[in-house]
Each structure stands twice: as C-alpha cells, then as structure tokens.
Amino acid sequence: MTRLLFALPLIAFAGAAVAQSKPPNPPTAAAAQMRLEPLHYKAVHDLHRGPDGQWTGKATQNGVEKNVTVHPDGSVTAR
C-alpha cells in the first residue's frame, strides 16, 4: 500500500512533464501569421490548417510569392 501511495505522485508528475513538453501549435490563422512576420513574410493569405496541425498558405518574401507551411513545432518552411 505504501508503494502505491509513493508511486501515484511520481506518475502524476511524469504526466505533467510530458504535457508541458508538447511543442507549441499555433491555434489560429492569426497566430500562424504572427510566426511568419518576423521572417519577413508579407501579404500572408489563404492560410488553412491541415489534419496534421500544420498551417499552409501563401506569402510574399523579398517580392517573391511562396507556399509556406507553419509546422506544429513552430518551424516554417517555404517552397
């Protein structure tokens, strides 16, 4: 019985640590756009969220329109 009482707080602590280590995922299109602006993307449009949590759309950088993806971990790729 004492082992169980000792183990319960450890299990709860481990669960909380896992929940906190989950990467930030932009919850809205506006939040995804805010991730793009510091990277000098302008005229962000057509943002939509896929079933995998990625935001995809189009944006202009240095006068060139690109397809952009904001990944659930916050990283950005452009093609």
N, C-alpha and C positions, 0 to 999 in steps of 0.2 A: 504494500500500500504506500509506503514512504517513497518507493522508487517511482510510482505513478505520480505522486504529488511533486516530486523533483523534476520529472520529465515534462509535465504539462507546461510550465513556464518556458522551458527550453524550446519546445515545439512552437509555442506562440511567438517567441522571439524570432525564431528562424523564419516563420511565415511572414512576419512584419519586415524582416530584412529583404526577403525576396520581393515583396510588394514594392518596396522603396527602390529597388534596383532596376525596375522596369523603365525602359527608356521613355523620354517624353514624346508624346504623339500629338501633333497639332490637332485640336478638336474641331476647329472650324477652318473655313477657307481663308478667313481674315488672319488667323494665326499662321497658316501656311504661307500666306503672302508676306507676313512680317519676317519669316525666315529668309525669304528671297531678297528683300530690300537691302539688307546690309551687304549682300553680294553684288550690288549694283544692277539688279534686275529692275526694269521699269515696265510699265504697261502690262502688268500681270493680268491675264484673263483666262476664261474657260477652265478654271480650277474645279476639279471634281475628285471625290475620294473613292478609291477603289476598295474592293472587298478585303484587300490585304493591308489596308490602313494607309496606303501611300496616296499622296495628293499629286495629281498630274495636271498640267495645263501648259499655257504658252506665256512667254515673257521675252522682253527685248533687253539685250545686254550689248553695249557698245554699238548700237544701231542694227544689230542682227537679231531677228526673232528666232527663239529656240524653244524646243519642247523641254519642259522642266519637270522634275519629279522631286518632291519632298518626302523622304523616307520616314518611317515611324521613329527612327533614332535621331531625326533632325538633320541628317545629312541631305545634301542636294546634288542631283546630277542633271546635266543638260546635254541635249543632243541637237 
